Amino acid sequence: MGCWLELKGQTAVVCGAGGFIGGHLVKDLLANGVKVVRAVDLKPLDDWYQVTEGVENLSLDLKDKANCMTAAEGVSLVFQLAADMGGMGFIENNKALCMLSVLTTTHMLMAAREHGVQRFFYSSSACVYNGDKQKNPDVVPLKESDAYPALPEDGYGWEKLFSERMCRHFEEDFGLTTRVARYHNVYGPDGTWTGGREKAPAAICRKVIEAKRSGKHEINIWGDGKQTRSFMYIDDCVEGTQRLMASDVDVPINLGSSELVTINGLVDMVEDIAGVKLKRTYDLTAPKGVNGRNSDNTLIQERLGWEPSIRLRDGMEKTYRWIEDQIASGARSK
């Protein structure tokens, strides 16, 4: 504790490696000289977003402690990203499934302690923040202290907040060095873009592409379109994850862009990328989440001397082109 760690040369397991962020993280860790010994996900390998050669790729249910013991064996670093989650439509309608992810993190913490793991990274979420502070679209950026008094997103947010506390107490009581990032809306290529678990950037890209291809120039937007968010491109996410893992930051920290946009503004951006203008309809009964959420990056700037900086327009252009290619090729979202 209290020191910076050189990640290069370390051995690691990535839990949730078949997911969007996990798949990118495995590749970036390897590129940066970290030996990823093992990549683990619940899904069958054929359903992983990315499968990396030269890594032990295992399909295991990490809610089971025995599987966690297998995952954590022989590594110095654990990146715990495994969770049952998706976009707002999924987490509002699957609260129990989201809560069950607490078993995965609890058992991975226990396995990390028993195997003498050096550092444990946990991917938390901005959904831990007090909902009363997110009622206005013109939101004040959320500071880390705004998680308390606790009023997180029901189900998913409570699980994340509880697991943050588990990490804290495993460090205090057992000496396991833990690092916790509160991810804010990560997006980019090689992720979910249809099927119900996709998040707003991918969903809007898909809807605009489909409207353009069909010639029916209409788009349906969940909510009134005035809700505000910040969105972090995947490259910033995996860089920030590694910077935090190597750091001496022993408190949960925001990992997100501070570039705020309305959902209507995000649609404007994607329309511009696509070179099309669509008629908009609004579904006020659909899940839309909080009215406003943005990341206060004061602490990450102070402690890491860095913050996510990839412009939303640049990231959305890459995401749009990738989803466009997926649709054109007849691929299915995993």
BELUR-V930907 format. One record per pair of residues at least 24 apart in sequence whose ideal C-beta (glycine too) atoms are under 10 Angstrom apart, sorted by the first residue. I is the first residue (numbers start at 1). J is the second residue. Records with the same first field share a line. If there is no record, write none. Layout:
# BELUR-V930907
I->J / J
This chain:
# BELUR-V930907
1->119 / 171 / 175 / 176 / 177 / 178 / 248 / 250
2->177 / 248 / 250
3->177 / 246 / 247 / 248
4->243 / 246 / 247 / 248 / 249
5->76 / 77 / 118 / 119 / 177 / 179 / 245 / 246 / 247 / 248
6->33 / 246
7->32 / 33 / 34 / 76 / 77 / 119 / 242 / 243 / 245 / 246
8->32 / 33 / 34 / 35 / 246
9->33 / 34 / 35 / 76
10->34 / 35 / 36 / 37 / 75 / 76 / 77 / 118 / 119 / 245 / 246
11->35 / 36 / 37 / 38 / 74 / 75 / 76 / 77 / 117 / 118
12->36 / 37 / 38 / 39 / 55 / 75 / 76 / 77 / 78 / 79 / 117 / 118 / 119 / 121 / 245
13->37 / 38 / 39 / 40 / 55 / 56 / 58 / 68 / 70 / 71 / 72 / 73 / 74 / 75 / 76 / 77 / 78 / 79 / 80 / 108 / 111 / 112 / 115 / 117
14->38 / 39 / 40 / 41 / 52 / 55 / 71 / 75 / 77 / 78 / 79 / 80 / 81 / 82 / 121
15->39 / 40 / 41 / 42 / 60 / 62 / 67 / 68 / 71 / 72 / 78 / 79 / 80 / 81 / 82 / 83 / 104 / 105 / 108 / 121 / 122 / 123
16->40 / 41 / 42 / 43 / 62 / 79 / 80 / 81 / 82 / 83 / 85 / 101 / 104 / 123
17->41 / 43 / 48 / 49 / 50 / 51 / 52 / 55 / 57 / 58 / 79 / 81 / 82
18->42 / 43 / 44 / 45 / 46 / 47 / 48 / 49 / 50 / 51 / 57 / 58 / 59 / 82 / 334
19->43 / 48 / 49 / 50 / 81 / 82 / 83 / 85 / 123 / 190 / 191 / 192 / 334
20->49 / 50 / 81 / 186 / 187 / 188 / 189 / 190 / 191 / 192 / 193 / 197 / 198 / 199 / 202 / 234 / 237 / 334
21->49 / 79 / 81 / 123 / 183 / 186 / 188 / 190 / 191 / 234 / 237 / 238 / 241
22->48 / 49 / 50 / 79 / 80 / 81 / 82 / 123 / 238
23->48 / 49 / 50 / 51 / 52 / 81 / 190 / 191 / 234 / 238 / 334
24->49 / 50 / 186 / 188 / 189 / 190 / 191 / 234 / 235 / 237 / 238 / 241
25->50 / 79 / 81 / 121 / 123 / 234 / 237 / 238 / 241 / 242
26->50 / 51 / 52 / 55 / 57 / 79 / 238
27->52 / 55 / 190 / 238
28->234 / 235 / 237 / 238 / 239 / 241 / 242
29->55 / 77 / 79 / 238 / 241 / 242 / 245
30->54 / 55
31->238
32->238 / 239 / 242
34->76 / 77 / 79 / 242 / 245
35->75 / 76 / 77
36->75 / 77 / 79
37->71 / 73 / 74 / 75 / 76 / 77
38->70 / 71 / 72 / 73 / 74 / 75 / 78
39->71 / 79
40->67 / 68 / 70 / 71 / 72 / 82 / 108
41->81 / 82
42->67 / 82 / 83 / 84 / 104
43->334
46->334
47->334
48->334
49->189 / 190 / 191 / 192 / 333 / 334
50->190 / 191 / 334
61->103 / 104
62->101 / 103 / 104 / 105 / 107 / 108 / 111
63->100 / 101 / 102 / 103 / 104 / 105 / 106 / 107 / 108
64->103 / 104 / 107
65->103 / 104 / 106 / 107 / 108 / 110 / 111 / 114
66->107 / 111
67->104 / 107 / 108 / 111
68->103 / 104 / 105 / 106 / 107 / 108 / 109 / 110 / 111 / 112 / 114 / 115
69->107 / 108 / 110 / 111 / 112 / 114 / 115
70->111
71->104 / 107 / 108 / 111 / 112 / 115
72->107 / 108 / 109 / 110 / 111 / 112 / 113 / 114 / 115 / 116 / 117 / 120
73->111 / 114 / 115 / 117
74->115 / 117
75->112 / 115 / 116 / 117 / 118
76->115 / 116 / 117 / 118 / 119
77->112 / 117 / 118 / 119 / 120 / 121 / 177 / 179 / 242 / 245 / 246
78->108 / 109 / 111 / 112 / 115 / 117 / 118 / 119 / 120 / 121 / 122 / 176 / 178 / 245
79->108 / 119 / 120 / 121 / 122 / 123 / 179 / 238 / 241 / 242 / 245
80->104 / 105 / 108 / 109 / 112 / 120 / 121 / 122 / 123 / 163 / 167 / 178 / 180
81->121 / 122 / 123 / 181 / 183 / 241
82->108 / 123
83->122 / 123 / 124 / 125 / 156 / 159 / 160 / 163
84->156 / 159 / 197
85->123 / 125 / 127 / 155 / 156 / 159 / 160 / 197 / 199
86->156 / 192 / 195 / 196 / 197 / 198 / 199
87->185 / 192 / 196 / 197 / 198 / 199 / 200 / 201 / 202 / 203 / 222 / 287 / 289
88->127 / 153 / 156 / 199 / 200 / 203 / 222 / 223 / 227 / 286 / 287 / 288 / 289 / 290
89->196 / 197 / 198 / 199 / 203 / 222 / 286 / 287 / 288 / 289
90->156 / 192 / 195 / 196 / 197 / 198 / 199 / 287
91->125 / 127 / 153 / 154 / 155 / 156 / 157 / 159 / 197 / 287 / 289
92->153 / 154 / 155 / 156 / 286 / 287 / 288 / 289
93->155 / 196 / 287
94->155 / 156 / 196 / 197
95->153 / 154 / 155 / 156 / 157 / 158 / 159
96->155
97->155 / 156 / 159
98->127 / 153 / 154 / 155 / 156 / 157 / 158 / 159 / 160
99->154 / 155 / 156 / 158 / 159 / 162
100->155 / 159
101->155 / 156 / 159 / 160 / 163
102->158 / 159 / 160 / 162 / 163 / 166
103->159
104->159 / 163
105->159 / 160 / 162 / 163 / 164 / 166 / 167
106->162 / 163 / 166 / 170
108->163 / 166
109->163 / 166 / 167 / 169 / 170 / 171 / 174 / 176 / 178
110->166 / 170 / 174 / 176
112->170 / 174 / 176 / 177 / 178
113->170 / 173 / 174 / 175 / 176
114->174
116->176
117->176 / 177
118->176 / 177
119->176 / 177 / 178 / 179 / 245 / 246
120->167 / 170 / 171 / 176 / 177 / 178 / 179 / 180 / 245
121->167 / 177 / 178 / 179 / 180 / 181 / 241 / 242 / 244 / 245
122->160 / 163 / 164 / 166 / 167 / 168 / 170 / 178 / 179 / 180 / 181 / 182 / 252
123->160 / 163 / 179 / 180 / 181 / 182 / 183 / 186 / 237 / 241 / 255
124->157 / 159 / 160 / 161 / 163 / 164 / 167 / 180 / 181 / 182 / 183 / 252 / 253 / 254 / 255
125->152 / 153 / 156 / 157 / 159 / 160 / 161 / 163 / 164 / 181 / 182 / 183 / 184 / 185 / 186 / 255 / 256
126->152 / 153 / 157 / 160 / 182 / 183 / 184 / 185 / 229 / 230 / 232 / 254 / 255 / 256 / 290 / 293 / 294 / 295
127->152 / 153 / 154 / 155 / 156 / 157 / 158 / 159 / 160 / 161 / 182 / 183 / 184 / 289 / 290 / 293
128->152 / 153 / 156 / 157 / 158 / 159 / 160 / 161 / 162 / 163 / 164 / 180 / 182 / 252
129->153 / 157 / 161 / 182 / 184 / 254 / 290 / 293 / 295
130->157
131->157 / 289 / 290 / 291 / 293
132->290
133->290 / 292 / 293
134->227 / 228 / 289 / 290 / 291 / 292 / 293 / 294
135->290 / 291 / 292
136->228 / 290 / 291 / 292
137->224 / 225 / 226 / 227 / 228 / 229 / 260 / 262 / 263 / 290 / 291 / 292 / 293
138->226 / 228 / 260 / 291 / 292 / 294
139->227 / 228 / 229 / 230 / 260 / 290 / 291 / 292 / 293 / 294
140->292 / 294 / 296
141->230 / 254 / 256 / 258 / 260 / 292 / 293 / 294 / 295 / 296 / 297 / 298
142->182 / 184 / 230 / 254 / 256 / 292 / 293 / 294 / 295 / 296
143->254 / 295 / 296 / 297 / 298 / 299
144->180 / 182 / 251 / 252 / 253 / 254 / 295 / 296 / 298 / 299 / 300
145->251 / 296 / 299
146->254 / 296
147->182 / 252
153->289 / 290
160->252
161->252
164->251 / 252
165->252
167->250 / 252
168->250 / 251 / 252
171->250
172->250
177->245 / 248 / 250
178->250 / 252
179->241 / 243 / 244 / 245 / 246 / 247 / 248 / 249 / 250 / 251 / 252 / 253
180->244 / 249 / 250 / 251 / 252 / 253 / 255
181->237 / 240 / 241 / 243 / 244 / 245 / 249 / 252 / 253 / 254 / 255 / 256 / 300
182->252 / 253 / 254 / 255 / 256 / 295
183->232 / 237 / 240 / 241 / 254 / 255 / 256 / 295
184->229 / 230 / 231 / 232 / 237 / 254 / 255 / 256 / 257 / 258 / 293 / 294 / 295 / 297 / 308
185->229 / 230 / 231 / 232 / 237 / 256 / 257 / 289 / 293 / 295
186->231 / 232 / 233 / 234 / 236 / 237 / 238 / 255 / 256 / 257 / 308
187->231 / 232 / 233 / 234 / 237 / 257 / 312 / 315 / 316 / 318 / 319
188->231 / 232 / 233 / 234 / 235 / 236 / 237 / 238 / 310 / 315 / 316 / 318 / 319 / 322
189->233 / 234 / 315 / 318 / 319 / 320 / 321 / 322 / 323 / 325 / 326
190->234 / 319 / 322 / 326 / 334
191->234 / 319 / 322 / 323 / 333 / 334
192->333 / 334
193->319 / 322 / 323 / 326 / 327 / 331 / 332 / 333 / 334
194->323 / 326 / 327 / 332 / 333 / 334
195->332 / 333 / 334
196->333
197->333 / 334
198->323 / 333
199->229 / 231
200->227 / 229 / 231 / 261 / 263 / 266 / 267 / 288 / 289
201->229 / 231 / 233 / 261 / 266 / 269 / 270 / 312 / 315 / 316 / 319 / 320 / 323
202->316 / 319 / 320 / 322 / 323 / 333
203->323
204->263 / 266 / 267 / 269 / 270 / 271 / 316 / 319 / 320 / 323
205->266 / 269 / 270 / 273 / 274 / 316 / 319 / 320 / 321 / 322 / 323 / 324 / 326 / 327
206->270 / 320 / 323 / 324 / 326 / 327 / 333
207->267 / 270 / 278
208->267 / 269 / 270 / 271 / 273 / 274 / 276 / 278 / 320 / 323 / 324
209->270 / 274 / 276 / 320 / 323 / 324 / 326 / 327 / 328
210->323 / 327
211->271 / 274 / 276 / 278 / 279
212->271 / 274 / 275 / 276 / 278 / 324
213->324 / 327 / 328
216->278 / 279
217->271 / 276 / 277 / 278 / 279
218->278 / 279 / 280 / 281
219->267 / 270 / 271 / 276 / 278 / 279 / 280 / 281 / 282
220->278 / 279 / 280 / 281 / 282 / 283 / 286
221->263 / 264 / 266 / 267 / 278 / 280 / 281 / 282 / 283 / 284 / 286 / 288
222->263 / 282 / 283 / 284 / 285 / 286 / 287 / 288 / 289
223->263 / 264 / 282 / 283 / 284 / 285 / 286 / 287 / 288 / 289 / 291
224->262 / 263 / 264 / 282 / 283 / 284 / 288 / 291
225->262 / 263 / 264 / 265 / 266 / 267 / 268 / 280 / 282 / 288
226->262 / 263 / 264 / 265 / 282 / 288 / 291 / 292
227->262 / 263 / 264 / 288 / 289 / 290 / 291 / 292 / 293
228->260 / 261 / 262 / 263 / 264 / 265 / 266 / 290 / 291 / 292 / 293 / 294
229->256 / 257 / 259 / 260 / 261 / 262 / 263 / 265 / 266 / 289 / 290 / 292 / 293 / 294 / 295
230->254 / 256 / 257 / 258 / 259 / 260 / 261 / 293 / 294 / 295 / 297 / 308 / 312
231->256 / 257 / 259 / 260 / 261 / 266 / 308 / 310 / 312 / 315 / 316 / 319
232->256 / 257 / 258 / 259 / 295 / 307 / 308 / 309 / 310 / 312 / 315
233->257 / 308 / 309 / 310 / 311 / 312 / 314 / 315 / 316 / 318 / 319
234->310 / 315 / 318 / 319
235->308 / 310 / 315 / 318
236->306 / 307 / 308 / 309 / 310 / 315
237->308 / 310
239->306 / 308 / 309 / 310
240->300 / 304 / 306 / 307 / 308
243->300 / 303 / 304 / 305 / 306
244->300 / 303 / 304 / 306
246->304
247->300 / 303 / 304 / 306
248->303 / 304
249->299 / 300 / 302 / 303 / 304
250->303
251->299 / 303
252->299
253->297 / 299 / 300 / 302 / 303 / 304
254->294 / 295 / 296 / 297 / 298 / 299 / 300 / 307 / 308
255->295 / 297 / 300 / 304 / 307 / 308
256->293 / 294 / 295 / 296 / 297 / 300 / 307 / 308
257->294 / 295 / 297 / 307 / 308 / 309 / 310 / 311 / 312 / 315
258->294 / 295 / 296 / 297 / 298 / 300 / 301 / 307 / 308 / 309
259->294 / 295 / 308 / 309 / 310 / 311 / 312 / 313 / 315
260->292 / 293 / 294 / 295 / 312
261->294 / 312 / 313 / 316
262->292
263->288
265->312
266->312 / 316
269->312 / 313 / 316 / 317 / 320
270->313 / 316 / 317 / 319 / 320
272->313 / 316 / 317
273->313 / 316 / 317 / 318 / 319 / 320 / 321 / 324
274->320 / 324
